Amino acid sequence: MITREEIDNLCALSRIGATDQEKEALLKDLENILGYVQQVADIEVPTDIKPMYAVTNIMRADKDPYAPKKFTDKLLDQAPARDGDFVKVQKVL
């Protein structure tokens, strides 16, 4: 069970300004959420059930990858401005 002090601490840690009514509502909501999570955690799942889907890796492996920095200078030479191994750009706000 969650205490009121824990709710106050959560509000302080997350920098949320909440009224007493909002904290009470939050307390009830969190208790309901944690109760539901506990119900899900208490479910016994049989270990002999096979999954209905196959887990496969759909990403291809690079068979012959390029050596590091092989094209770095060629790419950076195409940039309008350069600072060492970085492309120089205008500040974006």
C-alpha positions as CSV (number, residue, x, y, z in Angstrom):
1,M,0.0,0.0,0.0
2,I,1.2,3.5,-0.9
3,T,1.4,6.1,1.9
4,R,0.7,9.8,1.7
5,E,4.3,10.5,2.4
6,E,5.4,8.5,-0.6
7,I,3.0,10.5,-2.8
8,D,4.5,13.7,-1.4
9,N,7.9,12.4,-2.1
10,L,7.0,11.4,-5.7
11,C,5.5,14.8,-6.3
12,A,8.7,16.4,-5.0
13,L,11.0,14.2,-7.0
14,S,9.1,14.8,-10.2
15,R,8.7,18.5,-9.4
16,I,4.9,18.3,-9.7
17,G,2.9,20.8,-7.7
18,A,-0.3,19.1,-6.6
19,T,-3.1,20.1,-4.3
20,D,-4.2,17.8,-1.5
21,Q,-7.2,16.7,-3.6
22,E,-4.9,15.8,-6.5
23,K,-2.6,13.9,-4.2
24,E,-5.5,11.9,-2.8
25,A,-6.7,11.1,-6.4
26,L,-3.1,10.2,-7.3
27,L,-2.9,7.9,-4.3
28,K,-6.1,6.0,-5.3
29,D,-5.0,5.8,-9.0
30,L,-1.5,4.4,-8.0
31,E,-3.1,1.9,-5.7
32,N,-5.4,0.7,-8.5
33,I,-2.4,0.5,-10.9
34,L,-0.2,-1.4,-8.5
35,G,-3.1,-3.7,-7.7
36,Y,-3.6,-4.5,-11.4
37,V,0.2,-5.1,-11.8
38,Q,0.1,-7.4,-8.9
39,Q,-2.8,-9.4,-10.5
40,V,-0.8,-9.7,-13.6
41,A,2.3,-10.8,-11.7
42,D,0.3,-13.5,-9.8
43,I,-0.8,-15.2,-13.1
44,E,0.7,-18.6,-13.4
45,V,1.8,-19.2,-16.9
46,P,2.4,-22.9,-17.9
47,T,5.9,-23.5,-19.2
48,D,4.9,-26.1,-21.7
49,I,3.0,-23.7,-24.0
50,K,4.7,-23.1,-27.4
51,P,4.7,-19.5,-28.7
52,M,2.3,-18.8,-31.6
53,Y,4.9,-16.8,-33.5
54,A,8.5,-17.4,-34.5
55,V,11.1,-15.0,-33.3
56,T,13.5,-14.4,-36.2
57,N,16.1,-11.8,-36.9
58,I,14.9,-9.9,-40.0
59,M,18.1,-7.7,-40.2
60,R,20.7,-8.9,-42.6
61,A,24.3,-9.3,-41.4
62,D,27.0,-7.2,-43.2
63,K,29.0,-9.8,-45.0
64,D,31.8,-7.5,-46.1
65,P,31.6,-4.2,-44.1
66,Y,33.7,-1.2,-45.1
67,A,36.8,-0.4,-43.0
68,P,36.2,2.5,-40.5
69,K,36.8,6.0,-41.9
70,K,37.1,4.7,-45.4
71,F,34.8,7.3,-46.9
72,T,35.0,9.9,-44.1
73,D,37.2,12.4,-45.9
74,K,35.3,12.0,-49.2
75,L,32.0,12.8,-47.4
76,L,33.4,15.6,-45.4
77,D,35.0,17.2,-48.5
78,Q,31.4,17.6,-49.9
79,A,30.2,19.6,-46.8
80,P,30.2,23.4,-47.1
81,A,32.1,23.8,-43.8
82,R,34.2,21.4,-41.8
83,D,35.8,21.4,-38.4
84,G,38.1,18.4,-38.1
85,D,36.0,15.3,-38.6
86,F,32.7,17.2,-38.1
87,V,30.4,19.0,-40.5
88,K,30.0,22.6,-39.4
89,V,26.4,23.8,-39.4
90,Q,24.6,26.9,-38.2
91,K,23.1,26.9,-34.8
92,V,19.5,25.5,-34.8
93,L,17.3,26.6,-32.0
